[in-house]
C-alpha cells in the first residue's frame, strides 16, 4: 500500500473512524434504540384441534389464523393416525387472511392444497375422507 494513490488517502479516515468505534463504543440509550418488542406475542399452547375448532380460527373475524399440514416422517411416509401440525399464521394475514392469496388454506387442513399446488376450495370433504379410508384399507 502506498500513500501516493489518492484512493488510499480517502479510505484512511473512514477506516480509522470505524476502528475507533470498535475500540470505544458509544453510549447506549434504551429510548433511542431497543430491539425488544413492546409486548411478547401471545402464544397458543400445544394441543389438538378438532376440524370444527380449526374452522373457527380462519381469521374472518379479525382473530387468529391457523392452518394444519399433515405430518410426514423422515422416511417420507404419512404418520399413523393422520396427525397434523397446526401453524399459527396470524402474522401473515396479508397472505393467509380472508382476502389473501392463500386465504382458502386458513382454518383447515392445507395438506392436499399445498401438495397439489391447488388453490381450489375442497367442497366435498366427505368424499375426501372416504378416499383416505380406502387408502388405509389398501395399505
N, CA, C and O atoms as CSV, one atom per row, in Angstrom:
chain,resi,resn,atom,element,x,y,z
A,1,UNK,N,N,0.851,-1.167,0.000
A,1,UNK,CA,C,0.000,0.000,0.000
A,1,UNK,C,C,0.899,1.233,0.000
A,1,UNK,O,O,1.857,1.355,0.763
A,2,UNK,N,N,0.543,2.107,-0.873
A,2,UNK,CA,C,1.302,3.343,-0.975
A,2,UNK,C,C,0.365,4.528,-0.764
A,2,UNK,O,O,-0.793,4.494,-1.181
A,3,UNK,N,N,0.860,5.551,-0.132
A,3,UNK,CA,C,0.048,6.733,0.134
A,3,UNK,C,C,0.008,7.689,-1.050
A,3,UNK,O,O,-0.665,8.719,-1.003
A,4,UNK,N,N,0.720,7.351,-2.096
A,4,UNK,CA,C,0.699,8.230,-3.270
A,4,UNK,C,C,-0.591,8.074,-4.068
A,4,UNK,O,O,-0.937,8.940,-4.872
A,5,UNK,N,N,-1.288,6.992,-3.850
A,5,UNK,CA,C,-2.569,6.772,-4.526
A,5,UNK,C,C,-3.657,7.565,-3.781
A,5,UNK,O,O,-3.810,7.389,-2.572
A,6,UNK,N,N,-4.414,8.431,-4.470
A,6,UNK,CA,C,-5.436,9.245,-3.792
A,6,UNK,C,C,-6.565,8.409,-3.164
A,6,UNK,O,O,-7.157,8.818,-2.165
A,7,UNK,N,N,-6.855,7.253,-3.744
A,7,UNK,CA,C,-7.903,6.404,-3.189
A,7,UNK,C,C,-7.518,5.912,-1.789
A,7,UNK,O,O,-8.361,5.865,-0.893
A,8,UNK,N,N,-6.264,5.552,-1.606
A,8,UNK,CA,C,-5.802,5.115,-0.290
A,8,UNK,C,C,-5.919,6.246,0.729
A,8,UNK,O,O,-6.292,6.014,1.879
A,9,UNK,N,N,-5.603,7.463,0.308
A,9,UNK,CA,C,-5.712,8.607,1.213
A,9,UNK,C,C,-7.173,8.865,1.606
A,9,UNK,O,O,-7.443,9.286,2.731
A,10,UNK,N,N,-8.107,8.619,0.695
A,10,UNK,CA,C,-9.523,8.810,1.002
A,10,UNK,C,C,-10.076,7.718,1.921
A,10,UNK,O,O,-11.022,7.966,2.668
A,11,UNK,N,N,-9.508,6.531,1.876
A,11,UNK,CA,C,-10.008,5.418,2.677
A,11,UNK,C,C,-9.443,5.385,4.098
A,11,UNK,O,O,-10.023,4.738,4.970
A,12,UNK,N,N,-8.349,6.052,4.340
A,12,UNK,CA,C,-7.730,6.016,5.672
A,12,UNK,C,C,-8.644,6.614,6.750
A,12,UNK,O,O,-8.812,5.976,7.789
A,13,UNK,N,N,-9.248,7.804,6.568
A,13,UNK,CA,C,-10.122,8.347,7.641
A,13,UNK,C,C,-11.325,7.464,7.984
A,13,UNK,O,O,-11.589,7.275,9.171
A,14,UNK,N,N,-12.082,6.902,7.004
A,14,UNK,CA,C,-13.189,6.032,7.414
A,14,UNK,C,C,-12.721,4.773,8.151
A,14,UNK,O,O,-13.393,4.329,9.082
A,15,UNK,N,N,-11.611,4.204,7.764
A,15,UNK,CA,C,-11.089,3.013,8.434
A,15,UNK,C,C,-10.682,3.342,9.862
A,15,UNK,O,O,-10.965,2.574,10.781
A,16,UNK,N,N,-10.016,4.485,10.055
A,16,UNK,CA,C,-9.628,4.891,11.395
A,16,UNK,C,C,-10.855,5.174,12.262
A,16,UNK,O,O,-10.855,4.834,13.445
A,17,UNK,N,N,-11.904,5.789,11.700
A,17,UNK,CA,C,-13.123,6.065,12.455
A,17,UNK,C,C,-13.805,4.759,12.882
A,17,UNK,O,O,-14.226,4.626,14.030
A,18,UNK,N,N,-13.912,3.799,11.961
A,18,UNK,CA,C,-14.536,2.514,12.298
A,18,UNK,C,C,-13.734,1.761,13.353
A,18,UNK,O,O,-14.318,1.149,14.248
A,19,UNK,N,N,-12.429,1.796,13.265
A,19,UNK,CA,C,-11.587,1.146,14.266
A,19,UNK,C,C,-11.783,1.809,15.628
A,19,UNK,O,O,-11.838,1.126,16.651
A,20,UNK,N,N,-11.889,3.142,15.642
A,20,UNK,CA,C,-12.120,3.869,16.893
A,20,UNK,C,C,-13.461,3.473,17.505
A,20,UNK,O,O,-13.546,3.275,18.717
A,21,UNK,N,N,-14.525,3.353,16.678
A,21,UNK,CA,C,-15.860,2.997,17.184
A,21,UNK,C,C,-15.898,1.577,17.713
A,21,UNK,O,O,-16.688,1.274,18.607
A,22,UNK,N,N,-15.059,0.700,17.176
A,22,UNK,CA,C,-14.997,-0.669,17.682
A,22,UNK,C,C,-14.317,-0.688,19.044
A,22,UNK,O,O,-14.763,-1.384,19.956
A,23,UNK,N,N,-13.242,0.074,19.180
A,23,UNK,CA,C,-12.491,0.103,20.436
A,23,UNK,C,C,-13.244,0.899,21.504
A,23,UNK,O,O,-13.296,0.487,22.663
A,24,UNK,N,N,-13.832,2.047,21.114
A,24,UNK,CA,C,-14.547,2.908,22.054
A,24,UNK,C,C,-15.996,3.037,21.585
A,24,UNK,O,O,-16.319,3.973,20.853
A,25,UNK,N,N,-16.870,2.121,21.989
A,25,UNK,CA,C,-18.259,2.216,21.529
A,25,UNK,C,C,-18.974,3.405,22.181
A,25,UNK,O,O,-18.598,3.872,23.256
A,26,UNK,N,N,-20.012,3.871,21.494
A,26,UNK,CA,C,-20.795,4.987,22.022
A,26,UNK,C,C,-21.679,4.536,23.176
A,26,UNK,O,O,-21.784,3.343,23.461
A,27,UNK,N,N,-22.315,5.499,23.837
A,27,UNK,CA,C,-23.199,5.178,24.941
A,27,UNK,C,C,-24.509,4.609,24.411
A,27,UNK,O,O,-25.005,5.021,23.363
A,28,UNK,N,N,-25.058,3.653,25.159
A,28,UNK,CA,C,-26.313,3.017,24.775
A,28,UNK,C,C,-27.465,3.784,25.407
A,28,UNK,O,O,-27.466,4.037,26.612
A,29,UNK,N,N,-28.445,4.151,24.588
A,29,UNK,CA,C,-29.634,4.839,25.075
A,29,UNK,C,C,-30.845,3.974,24.729
A,29,UNK,O,O,-31.186,3.815,23.557
A,30,UNK,N,N,-31.492,3.416,25.755
A,30,UNK,CA,C,-32.610,2.497,25.535
A,30,UNK,C,C,-33.799,3.199,24.892
A,30,UNK,O,O,-34.605,2.551,24.225
A,31,UNK,N,N,-33.923,4.497,25.076
A,31,UNK,CA,C,-35.045,5.220,24.478
A,31,UNK,C,C,-34.863,5.421,22.977
A,31,UNK,O,O,-35.843,5.499,22.237
A,32,UNK,N,N,-33.636,5.504,22.536
A,32,UNK,CA,C,-33.371,5.742,21.120
A,32,UNK,C,C,-33.495,4.455,20.320
A,32,UNK,O,O,-34.125,4.436,19.263
A,33,UNK,N,N,-32.895,3.379,20.823
A,33,UNK,CA,C,-32.919,2.119,20.077
A,33,UNK,C,C,-33.149,0.968,21.042
A,33,UNK,O,O,-32.433,0.817,22.032
A,34,UNK,N,N,-34.145,0.169,20.743
A,34,UNK,CA,C,-34.414,-1.012,21.535
A,34,UNK,C,C,-34.981,-2.070,20.609
A,34,UNK,O,O,-36.055,-1.882,20.038
A,35,UNK,N,N,-34.286,-3.157,20.456
A,35,UNK,CA,C,-34.718,-4.201,19.525
A,35,UNK,C,C,-35.771,-5.112,20.124
A,35,UNK,O,O,-36.368,-5.915,19.407
A,36,UNK,N,N,-36.010,-5.007,21.408
A,36,UNK,CA,C,-37.011,-5.848,22.043
A,36,UNK,C,C,-38.412,-5.381,21.664
A,36,UNK,O,O,-38.663,-4.176,21.619
A,37,UNK,N,N,-39.329,-6.308,21.390
A,37,UNK,CA,C,-40.696,-5.892,21.083
A,37,UNK,C,C,-41.367,-5.298,22.317
A,37,UNK,O,O,-41.001,-5.611,23.450
A,38,UNK,N,N,-42.355,-4.438,22.080
A,38,UNK,CA,C,-43.054,-3.800,23.191
A,38,UNK,C,C,-43.789,-4.835,24.039
A,38,UNK,O,O,-43.876,-4.697,25.259
A,39,UNK,N,N,-44.318,-5.874,23.386
A,39,UNK,CA,C,-45.068,-6.902,24.090
A,39,UNK,C,C,-44.770,-8.239,23.434
A,39,UNK,O,O,-44.724,-8.332,22.207
A,40,UNK,N,N,-44.570,-9.255,24.224
A,40,UNK,CA,C,-44.319,-10.581,23.671
A,40,UNK,C,C,-45.603,-11.082,23.021
A,40,UNK,O,O,-46.679,-10.940,23.603
A,41,UNK,N,N,-45.512,-11.669,21.820
A,41,UNK,CA,C,-46.731,-12.160,21.173
A,41,UNK,C,C,-47.400,-13.266,21.986
A,41,UNK,O,O,-46.735,-14.053,22.660
A,42,UNK,N,N,-48.705,-13.303,21.909
A,42,UNK,CA,C,-49.463,-14.321,22.615
A,42,UNK,C,C,-49.148,-15.686,22.019
A,42,UNK,O,O,-49.097,-15.842,20.799
A,43,UNK,N,N,-48.938,-16.663,22.875
A,43,UNK,CA,C,-48.545,-17.995,22.439
A,43,UNK,C,C,-49.715,-18.945,22.633
A,43,UNK,O,O,-50.363,-18.950,23.679
A,44,UNK,N,N,-49.975,-19.751,21.607
A,44,UNK,CA,C,-51.001,-20.782,21.711
A,44,UNK,C,C,-50.337,-22.037,22.260
A,44,UNK,O,O,-49.305,-22.473,21.751
A,45,UNK,N,N,-50.923,-22.608,23.283
A,45,UNK,CA,C,-50.382,-23.809,23.895
A,45,UNK,C,C,-50.584,-24.984,22.951
A,45,UNK,O,O,-51.608,-25.092,22.276
A,46,UNK,N,N,-49.586,-25.863,22.919
A,46,UNK,CA,C,-49.665,-27.058,22.075
A,46,UNK,C,C,-50.851,-27.906,22.509
A,46,UNK,O,O,-50.935,-28.332,23.661
A,47,UNK,N,N,-51.754,-28.144,21.590
A,47,UNK,CA,C,-52.900,-29.003,21.867
A,47,UNK,C,C,-53.453,-29.522,20.553
A,47,UNK,O,O,-53.041,-29.084,19.479
A,48,UNK,N,N,-54.378,-30.445,20.643
A,48,UNK,CA,C,-55.008,-30.991,19.442
A,48,UNK,C,C,-56.274,-30.204,19.144
A,48,UNK,O,O,-57.008,-29.826,20.057
A,49,UNK,N,N,-56.525,-29.960,17.875
A,49,UNK,CA,C,-57.704,-29.220,17.434
A,49,UNK,C,C,-58.621,-30.145,16.656
A,49,UNK,O,O,-58.159,-30.987,15.885
A,50,UNK,N,N,-59.912,-29.989,16.859
A,50,UNK,CA,C,-60.874,-30.680,16.013
A,50,UNK,C,C,-61.049,-29.855,14.746
A,50,UNK,O,O,-60.630,-28.699,14.690
A,51,UNK,N,N,-61.667,-30.447,13.732
A,51,UNK,CA,C,-61.897,-29.722,12.483
A,51,UNK,C,C,-62.789,-28.506,12.716
A,51,UNK,O,O,-62.596,-27.467,12.085
A,52,UNK,N,N,-63.758,-28.627,13.611
A,52,UNK,CA,C,-64.664,-27.508,13.895
A,52,UNK,C,C,-63.924,-26.372,14.600
A,52,UNK,O,O,-64.152,-25.203,14.292
A,53,UNK,N,N,-63.029,-26.709,15.553
A,53,UNK,CA,C,-62.247,-25.669,16.237
A,53,UNK,C,C,-61.315,-24.965,15.273
A,53,UNK,O,O,-61.145,-23.747,15.334
A,54,UNK,N,N,-60.711,-25.739,14.382
A,54,UNK,CA,C,-59.788,-25.156,13.406
A,54,UNK,C,C,-60.530,-24.253,12.428
A,54,UNK,O,O,-60.002,-23.219,12.017
A,55,UNK,N,N,-61.750,-24.634,12.051
A,55,UNK,CA,C,-62.538,-23.838,11.109
A,55,UNK,C,C,-62.904,-22.476,11.690
A,55,UNK,O,O,-63.062,-21.510,10.943
A,56,UNK,N,N,-63.041,-22.384,13.012
A,56,UNK,CA,C,-63.362,-21.112,13.643
A,56,UNK,C,C,-62.185,-20.149,13.603
A,56,UNK,O,O,-62.381,-18.936,13.673
A,57,UNK,N,N,-60.966,-20.666,13.493
A,57,UNK,CA,C,-59.761,-19.839,13.523
A,57,UNK,C,C,-59.261,-19.570,12.100
A,57,UNK,O,O,-58.119,-19.879,11.762
A,58,UNK,N,N,-60.139,-18.988,11.273
A,58,UNK,CA,C,-59.784,-18.708,9.882
A,58,UNK,C,C,-59.497,-17.234,9.636
A,58,UNK,O,O,-59.213,-16.850,8.501
A,59,UNK,N,N,-59.562,-16.408,10.656
A,59,UNK,CA,C,-59.215,-15.000,10.533
A,59,UNK,C,C,-60.293,-14.110,9.966
A,59,UNK,O,O,-60.053,-12.918,9.772
A,60,UNK,N,N,-61.468,-14.636,9.694
A,60,UNK,CA,C,-62.531,-13.813,9.102
A,60,UNK,C,C,-63.083,-12.783,10.075
A,60,UNK,O,O,-63.595,-11.745,9.658
A,61,UNK,N,N,-62.981,-13.064,11.368
A,61,UNK,CA,C,-63.468,-12.113,12.367
A,61,UNK,C,C,-62.339,-11.230,12.897
A,61,UNK,O,O,-62.522,-10.528,13.891
A,62,UNK,N,N,-61.186,-11.256,12.250
A,62,UNK,CA,C,-60.044,-10.462,12.687
A,62,UNK,C,C,-59.196,-11.151,13.740
A,62,UNK,O,O,-58.237,-10.563,14.240
A,63,UNK,N,N,-59.533,-12.388,14.086
A,63,UNK,CA,C,-58.799,-13.130,15.120
A,63,UNK,C,C,-57.620,-13.894,14.545
A,63,UNK,O,O,-57.076,-13.549,13.496
A,64,UNK,N,N,-57.245,-14.933,15.260
A,64,UNK,CA,C,-56.098,-15.761,14.851
A,64,UNK,C,C,-56.385,-16.535,13.574
A,64,UNK,O,O,-57.535,-16.810,13.231
A,65,UNK,N,N,-55.304,-16.875,12.882
A,65,UNK,CA,C,-55.408,-17.680,11.673
A,65,UNK,C,C,-54.522,-18.910,11.870
A,65,UNK,O,O,-53.312,-18.786,12.063
A,66,UNK,N,N,-55.126,-20.089,11.819
A,66,UNK,CA,C,-54.389,-21.347,11.936
A,66,UNK,C,C,-54.610,-22.178,10.691
A,66,UNK,O,O,-55.666,-22.106,10.062
A,67,UNK,N,N,-53.606,-22.970,10.338
A,67,UNK,CA,C,-53.782,-23.968,9.281
A,67,UNK,C,C,-53.030,-25.213,9.684
A,67,UNK,O,O,-52.076,-25.147,10.460
A,68,UNK,N,N,-53.457,-26.349,9.161
A,68,UNK,CA,C,-52.861,-27.634,9.530
A,68,UNK,C,C,-52.230,-28.270,8.296
A,68,UNK,O,O,-52.738,-28.150,7.181
A,69,UNK,N,N,-51.121,-28.941,8.527
A,69,UNK,CA,C,-50.418,-29.678,7.472
A,69,UNK,C,C,-50.206,-31.094,7.980
A,69,UNK,O,O,-49.825,-31.291,9.134
A,70,UNK,N,N,-50.449,-32.079,7.125
A,70,UNK,CA,C,-50.284,-33.474,7.515
A,70,UNK,C,C,-48.810,-33.750,7.817
A,70,UNK,O,O,-47.923,-33.320,7.080
A,71,UNK,N,N,-48.571,-34.455,8.884
A,71,UNK,CA,C,-47.209,-34.742,9.326
A,71,UNK,C,C,-46.648,-35.919,8.543
A,71,UNK,O,O,-47.285,-36.967,8.428
A,72,UNK,N,N,-45.454,-35.733,8.012
A,72,UNK,CA,C,-44.778,-36.778,7.247
A,72,UNK,C,C,-43.472,-37.104,7.961
A,72,UNK,O,O,-42.738,-36.201,8.362
A,73,UNK,N,N,-43.184,-38.386,8.120
A,73,UNK,CA,C,-41.978,-38.809,8.820
A,73,UNK,C,C,-40.729,-38.624,7.980
A,73,UNK,O,O,-40.799,-38.246,6.811
A,74,UNK,N,N,-39.595,-38.894,8.588
A,74,UNK,CA,C,-38.314,-38.750,7.889
A,74,UNK,C,C,-38.193,-39.711,6.712
A,74,UNK,O,O,-37.453,-39.455,5.762
A,75,UNK,N,N,-38.931,-40.823,6.786
A,75,UNK,CA,C,-38.882,-41.797,5.698
A,75,UNK,C,C,-39.812,-41.433,4.545
A,75,UNK,O,O,-39.877,-42.154,3.549
A,76,UNK,N,N,-40.534,-40.315,4.673
A,76,UNK,CA,C,-41.424,-39.865,3.613
A,76,UNK,C,C,-42.823,-40.432,3.696
A,76,UNK,O,O,-43.649,-40.171,2.822
A,77,UNK,N,N,-43.108,-41.211,4.740
A,77,UNK,CA,C,-44.433,-41.800,4.887
A,77,UNK,C,C,-45.292,-40.941,5.805
A,77,UNK,O,O,-44.791,-40.286,6.719
A,78,UNK,N,N,-46.585,-40.956,5.545
A,78,UNK,CA,C,-47.532,-40.220,6.362
A,78,UNK,C,C,-47.623,-40.889,7.722
A,78,UNK,O,O,-47.670,-42.115,7.819
A,79,UNK,N,N,-47.646,-40.071,8.780
A,79,UNK,CA,C,-47.671,-40.627,10.131
A,79,UNK,C,C,-48.978,-41.359,10.403
A,79,UNK,O,O,-50.018,-41.049,9.822
A,80,UNK,N,N,-48.901,-42.326,11.290
A,80,UNK,CA,C,-50.094,-43.105,11.635
A,80,UNK,C,C,-51.068,-42.209,12.389
A,80,UNK,O,O,-50.661,-41.318,13.135
A,81,UNK,N,N,-52.335,-42.454,12.188
A,81,UNK,CA,C,-53.351,-41.655,12.851
A,81,UNK,C,C,-53.599,-40.331,12.151
A,81,UNK,O,O,-54.356,-39.499,12.650
A,82,UNK,N,N,-52.978,-40.127,11.018
A,82,UNK,CA,C,-53.126,-38.899,10.237
A,82,UNK,C,C,-52.950,-37.648,11.097
A,82,UNK,O,O,-53.780,-36.739,11.069
A,83,UNK,N,N,-51.851,-37.617,11.864
A,83,UNK,CA,C,-51.564,-36.458,12.700
A,83,UNK,C,C,-51.200,-35.262,11.831
A,83,UNK,O,O,-50.598,-35.401,10.766
A,84,UNK,N,N,-51.579,-34.094,12.310
A,84,UNK,CA,C,-51.297,-32.866,11.585
A,84,UNK,C,C,-50.581,-31.889,12.498
A,84,UNK,O,O,-50.799,-31.877,13.710
A,85,UNK,N,N,-49.730,-31.074,11.908
A,85,UNK,CA,C,-49.082,-29.997,12.642
A,85,UNK,C,C,-49.867,-28.731,12.367
A,85,UNK,O,O,-50.135,-28.399,11.212
A,86,UNK,N,N,-50.236,-28.022,13.426
A,86,UNK,CA,C,-51.017,-26.800,13.286
A,86,UNK,C,C,-50.071,-25.609,13.403
A,86,UNK,O,O,-49.274,-25.528,14.337
A,87,UNK,N,N,-50.167,-24.687,12.446
A,87,UNK,CA,C,-49.327,-23.497,12.426
A,87,UNK,C,C,-50.178,-22.258,12.661
A,87,UNK,O,O,-51.284,-22.143,12.132
A,88,UNK,N,N,-49.660,-21.342,13.449
A,88,UNK,CA,C,-50.300,-20.049,13.663
A,88,UNK,C,C,-49.700,-19.094,12.631
A,88,UNK,O,O,-48.540,-18.699,12.752
A,89,UNK,N,N,-50.476,-18.727,11.629
A,89,UNK,CA,C,-50.006,-17.854,10.554
A,89,UNK,C,C,-50.664,-16.474,10.643
A,89,UNK,O,O,-50.849,-15.799,9.630
A,90,UNK,N,N,-51.015,-16.064,11.865
A,90,UNK,CA,C,-51.696,-14.789,12.058
A,90,UNK,C,C,-50.847,-13.605,11.610
A,90,UNK,O,O,-51.386,-12.610,11.127
A,91,UNK,N,N,-49.527,-13.697,11.764
A,91,UNK,CA,C,-48.664,-12.592,11.345
A,91,UNK,C,C,-48.641,-12.440,9.827
A,91,UNK,O,O,-48.297,-11.369,9.326
A,92,UNK,N,N,-48.993,-13.468,9.097
A,92,UNK,CA,C,-49.048,-13.408,7.637
A,92,UNK,C,C,-50.463,-13.158,7.142
A,92,UNK,O,O,-50.888,-13.748,6.149
A,93,UNK,N,N,-51.194,-12.287,7.828
A,93,UNK,CA,C,-52.594,-12.014,7.488
A,93,UNK,C,C,-52.754,-11.583,6.031
A,93,UNK,O,O,-53.772,-11.890,5.411
A,94,UNK,N,N,-51.781,-10.885,5.481
A,94,UNK,CA,C,-51.920,-10.449,4.082
A,94,UNK,C,C,-51.894,-11.637,3.120
A,94,UNK,O,O,-52.431,-11.546,2.017
A,95,UNK,N,N,-51.274,-12.754,3.526
A,95,UNK,CA,C,-51.243,-13.953,2.688
A,95,UNK,C,C,-52.367,-14.925,3.039
A,95,UNK,O,O,-53.054,-15.435,2.154
A,96,UNK,N,N,-52.552,-15.182,4.357
A,96,UNK,CA,C,-53.479,-16.225,4.806
A,96,UNK,C,C,-54.814,-15.688,5.286
A,96,UNK,O,O,-55.685,-16.470,5.667
A,97,UNK,N,N,-55.000,-14.384,5.278
A,97,UNK,CA,C,-56.268,-13.796,5.698
A,97,UNK,C,C,-57.361,-14.047,4.681
A,97,UNK,O,O,-57.102,-14.639,3.633
A,98,UNK,N,N,-58.585,-13.607,4.968
A,98,UNK,CA,C,-59.709,-13.862,4.066
A,98,UNK,C,C,-59.496,-13.313,2.653
A,98,UNK,O,O,-59.982,-13.906,1.690
A,99,UNK,N,N,-58.788,-12.204,2.512
A,99,UNK,CA,C,-58.561,-11.622,1.193
A,99,UNK,C,C,-57.194,-11.978,0.620
A,99,UNK,O,O,-56.844,-11.513,-0.465
A,100,UNK,N,N,-56.414,-12.794,1.329
A,100,UNK,CA,C,-55.070,-13.152,0.873
A,100,UNK,C,C,-55.102,-14.241,-0.180
A,100,UNK,O,O,-56.113,-14.911,-0.388
A,101,UNK,N,N,-53.965,-14.398,-0.837
A,101,UNK,CA,C,-53.913,-15.394,-1.924
A,101,UNK,C,C,-53.961,-16.829,-1.411
A,101,UNK,O,O,-54.334,-17.733,-2.159
A,102,UNK,N,N,-53.590,-17.060,-0.142
A,102,UNK,CA,C,-53.681,-18.395,0.452
A,102,UNK,C,C,-54.817,-18.458,1.465
A,102,UNK,O,O,-54.803,-19.313,2.350
A,103,UNK,N,N,-55.781,-17.588,1.355
A,103,UNK,CA,C,-56.876,-17.491,2.305
A,103,UNK,C,C,-57.727,-18.742,2.408
A,103,UNK,O,O,-58.330,-18.996,3.451
A,104,UNK,N,N,-57.785,-19.528,1.342
A,104,UNK,CA,C,-58.606,-20.742,1.409
A,104,UNK,C,C,-57.932,-21.852,2.217
A,104,UNK,O,O,-58.568,-22.870,2.489
A,105,UNK,N,N,-56.668,-21.690,2.607
A,105,UNK,CA,C,-55.998,-22.663,3.462
A,105,UNK,C,C,-56.264,-22.399,4.936
A,105,UNK,O,O,-56.092,-23.300,5.756
A,106,UNK,N,N,-56.676,-21.196,5.293
A,106,UNK,CA,C,-56.836,-20.807,6.692
A,106,UNK,C,C,-58.004,-21.549,7.328
A,106,UNK,O,O,-59.075,-21.675,6.734
A,107,UNK,N,N,-57.782,-22.032,8.533
A,107,UNK,CA,C,-58.840,-22.695,9.277
A,107,UNK,C,C,-59.162,-24.092,8.796
A,107,UNK,O,O,-60.256,-24.594,9.055
A,108,UNK,N,N,-58.242,-24.728,8.103
A,108,UNK,CA,C,-58.498,-26.083,7.607
A,108,UNK,C,C,-57.188,-26.820,7.398
A,108,UNK,O,O,-56.107,-26.270,7.607
A,109,UNK,N,N,-57.301,-28.067,6.983
A,109,UNK,CA,C,-56.130,-28.866,6.643
A,109,UNK,C,C,-55.684,-28.457,5.244
A,109,UNK,O,O,-56.419,-28.635,4.272
A,110,UNK,N,N,-54.487,-27.913,5.150
A,110,UNK,CA,C,-53.990,-27.400,3.881
A,110,UNK,C,C,-53.069,-28.387,3.167
A,110,UNK,O,O,-52.451,-28.029,2.165
A,111,UNK,N,N,-52.965,-29.613,3.659
A,111,UNK,CA,C,-52.019,-30.586,3.097
A,111,UNK,C,C,-52.274,-30.860,1.624
A,111,UNK,O,O,-51.356,-30.797,0.807
A,112,UNK,N,N,-53.508,-31.161,1.290
A,112,UNK,CA,C,-53.837,-31.520,-0.089
A,112,UNK,C,C,-53.592,-30.353,-1.037
A,112,UNK,O,O,-53.023,-30.528,-2.114
A,113,UNK,N,N,-54.020,-29.169,-0.634
A,113,UNK,CA,C,-53.852,-27.995,-1.485
A,113,UNK,C,C,-52.397,-27.646,-1.720
A,113,UNK,O,O,-52.012,-27.285,-2.832
A,114,UNK,N,N,-51.583,-27.753,-0.671
A,114,UNK,CA,C,-50.170,-27.425,-0.838
A,114,UNK,C,C,-49.423,-28.511,-1.603
A,114,UNK,O,O,-48.504,-28.212,-2.366
A,115,UNK,N,N,-49.809,-29.764,-1.405
A,115,UNK,CA,C,-49.142,-30.853,-2.124
A,115,UNK,C,C,-49.452,-30.807,-3.614
A,115,UNK,O,O,-48.575,-31.056,-4.441
A,116,UNK,N,N,-50.696,-30.489,-3.959
A,116,UNK,CA,C,-51.101,-30.456,-5.365
A,116,UNK,C,C,-50.969,-29.070,-5.986
A,116,UNK,O,O,-51.269,-28.883,-7.165
A,117,UNK,N,N,-50.516,-28.090,-5.184
A,117,UNK,CA,C,-50.441,-26.702,-5.647
A,117,UNK,C,C,-51.780,-26.247,-6.208
A,117,UNK,O,O,-51.850,-25.564,-7.229
A,118,UNK,N,N,-52.837,-26.644,-5.513
A,118,UNK,CA,C,-54.192,-26.317,-5.929
A,118,UNK,C,C,-54.785,-25.360,-4.923
A,118,UNK,O,O,-54.769,-25.626,-3.721
A,119,UNK,N,N,-55.308,-24.246,-5.404
A,119,UNK,CA,C,-55.908,-23.260,-4.527
A,119,UNK,C,C,-57.430,-23.346,-4.554
A,119,UNK,O,O,-58.109,-22.483,-3.998
A,120,UNK,N,N,-57.965,-24.372,-5.190
A,120,UNK,CA,C,-59.416,-24.564,-5.213
A,120,UNK,C,C,-59.881,-25.015,-3.841
A,120,UNK,O,O,-59.181,-25.756,-3.150
A,121,UNK,N,N,-61.045,-24.572,-3.456
A,121,UNK,CA,C,-61.588,-24.984,-2.170
A,121,UNK,C,C,-62.067,-26.427,-2.256
A,121,UNK,O,O,-62.671,-26.828,-3.251
A,122,UNK,N,N,-61.798,-27.201,-1.218
A,122,UNK,CA,C,-62.284,-28.579,-1.149
A,122,UNK,C,C,-63.728,-28.506,-0.684
A,122,UNK,O,O,-64.000,-28.130,0.456
A,123,UNK,N,N,-64.642,-28.860,-1.555
A,123,UNK,CA,C,-66.060,-28.722,-1.229
A,123,UNK,C,C,-66.638,-29.986,-0.607
A,123,UNK,O,O,-67.438,-29.914,0.326
A,124,UNK,N,N,-66.235,-31.139,-1.121
A,124,UNK,CA,C,-66.821,-32.383,-0.629
A,124,UNK,C,C,-65.814,-33.089,0.270
A,124,UNK,O,O,-65.073,-33.959,-0.186
A,125,UNK,N,N,-65.789,-32.715,1.543
A,125,UNK,CA,C,-64.834,-33.290,2.479
A,125,UNK,C,C,-65.160,-34.749,2.760
A,125,UNK,O,O,-64.256,-35.546,3.007
A,126,UNK,N,N,-66.442,-35.109,2.727
A,126,UNK,CA,C,-66.841,-36.494,2.971
A,126,UNK,C,C,-66.231,-37.434,1.947
A,126,UNK,O,O,-65.781,-38.525,2.295
A,127,UNK,N,N,-66.214,-37.021,0.696
A,127,UNK,CA,C,-65.624,-37.845,-0.358
A,127,UNK,C,C,-64.117,-37.983,-0.133
A,127,UNK,O,O,-63.537,-39.037,-0.392
A,128,UNK,N,N,-63.500,-36.922,0.346
A,128,UNK,CA,C,-62.075,-36.955,0.622
A,128,UNK,C,C,-61.774,-37.900,1.782
A,128,UNK,O,O,-60.795,-38.646,1.734
A,129,UNK,N,N,-62.609,-37.875,2.826
A,129,UNK,CA,C,-62.426,-38.791,3.953
A,129,UNK,C,C,-62.626,-40.239,3.523
A,129,UNK,O,O,-61.916,-41.128,3.992
A,130,UNK,N,N,-63.583,-40.482,2.638
A,130,UNK,CA,C,-63.819,-41.824,2.127
A,130,UNK,C,C,-62.584,-42.315,1.381
A,130,UNK,O,O,-62.201,-43.476,1.519
A,131,UNK,N,N,-61.964,-41.456,0.601
A,131,UNK,CA,C,-60.766,-41.820,-0.151
A,131,UNK,C,C,-59.613,-42.155,0.804
A,131,UNK,O,O,-58.869,-43.107,0.567
A,132,UNK,N,N,-59.464,-41.375,1.879
A,132,UNK,CA,C,-58.425,-41.655,2.867
A,132,UNK,C,C,-58.677,-42.984,3.537
A,132,UNK,O,O,-57.735,-43.743,3.766
A,133,UNK,N,N,-59.946,-43.294,3.864
A,133,UNK,CA,C,-60.280,-44.578,4.470
A,133,UNK,C,C,-59.968,-45.726,3.520
A,133,UNK,O,O,-59.507,-46.780,3.959
A,134,UNK,N,N,-60.212,-45.540,2.224
A,134,UNK,CA,C,-59.888,-46.586,1.254
A,134,UNK,C,C,-58.394,-46.804,1.175
A,134,UNK,O,O,-57.933,-47.940,1.061
A,135,UNK,N,N,-57.626,-45.711,1.234
A,135,UNK,CA,C,-56.166,-45.838,1.202
A,135,UNK,C,C,-55.637,-46.579,2.425
A,135,UNK,O,O,-54.674,-47.340,2.330
A,136,UNK,N,N,-56.273,-46.354,3.575
A,136,UNK,CA,C,-55.854,-47.060,4.790
A,136,UNK,C,C,-56.100,-48.552,4.655
A,136,UNK,O,O,-55.289,-49.363,5.105
A,137,UNK,N,N,-57.232,-48.921,4.029
A,137,UNK,CA,C,-57.555,-50.335,3.875
A,137,UNK,C,C,-56.590,-51.036,2.933
A,137,UNK,O,O,-56.265,-52.205,3.141
A,138,UNK,N,N,-56.129,-50.344,1.907
A,138,UNK,CA,C,-55.234,-50.978,0.944
A,138,UNK,C,C,-53.809,-51.025,1.429
A,138,UNK,O,O,-53.013,-51.818,0.926
A,139,UNK,N,N,-53.460,-50.184,2.409
A,139,UNK,CA,C,-52.077,-50.139,2.898
A,139,UNK,C,C,-51.773,-51.230,3.881
A,139,UNK,O,O,-50.649,-51.317,4.377
